[in-house]
């Protein structure tokens, strides 16, 4: 069950008392934490092909855990702009051996699975995953919400406009913040009606947003505190950095850290990143302002 207490002390950055229950393990989010990205796809925009074997995935997982990752988020389907959706069968074939290997090698690790297929979510949880991270907010598979309710695991609810293959083709909003907040309000109500309480929201930076949309979301990130739910942000090496700095994803680590720091100061609870060490350091430094 999600427990949330919003402090009346507006000068305290990390004042909320939040936790989520992942298969009986209570995850304390009163201090921000890092979710390390483990891409096991050939088609990722940044590190595609580097961790596709079980051996390589385990090695990278060990590195991220050693650097301070609290959660490992495994993704087998590329969701970069222009990518085609993967079938549930193909996704499961890639995911399950890696989930099983990580569960055996690192039994205390909290595993999140990045999937938009309800059947894959169920298989992943059955094999050791403790969180489902759905970029589609239940839009791509109508069975996702009822599956999450039955599995009783935390659910990352992301905002997206369109689908990966078309989401960056001129996304338009009449009022960005109103539309995103309405999206979350409606979906959170749907989930709670089904008995889902452990919900994390993700504004979906880069998913159906222009560069200007992304920075407006970041500038107004505090607005999401109205939902009284943990907030996850994912900027890592994305085009909202690359377009501003005119660099490639390989050169976007410094820009990523800048955005992570801003998000932390605006109340973000989870940083989803490729580079764990630098994100952990950002949390350590910004947390000094709350002392």
C-alpha angles and dihedrals in degrees: 000000000000114000116195130178119176111208121227090220102101092184093064112088097193098036101125119102106216136160139168128205114230108186092319096320112113112220111203112216098175084106120042119258139193128249109201118215117232108186113191094178130101090219106061116132092234118017103014115158096015098100105026097118122072091240093052092044092052092049093051092044090054091050093051093046090049090052092053109271110160094192132029113213112201120199127182099172121068113233097179116134109287096019120136119233116258123230119252091242095053092045094050092050090057098039107045100062091050094047091049093047093050092047090052096043098039106024094173095052118114107230123203121188121211104216140134094197117096092207092052090048090055094048091046094053091045088056098047111287115135103188133041117213110196118186090192100057088228093307098115097049119030090202095061099091095049089046092053090048090054095044093048095212129134114274127210106215110200129190116233133165112208125342130296092263093057109011095106095048099109102312110202131194129182089206114001100198095043092050095047093046091049089050091053095043093053095045095044088052090051092050094046091049086059092049098259110143105157099082128156119190125217118190089211103236108206096012107114095336136113120228088262091051090052094053092046089054090050093046091053098036092125089069089075090066085079087075090059091221132119114270123221121195129195117191099137110151092326129156092260084073099035095051093051096044095034091230140126123256088256089064098042101089095102091049090049091054091050092054092044090053093051090048092050090052088052094053107269113165103193130034113203106204148157091217110057101175094058093046092051089051091051089054093048093051098043091046089064088070090063095056 
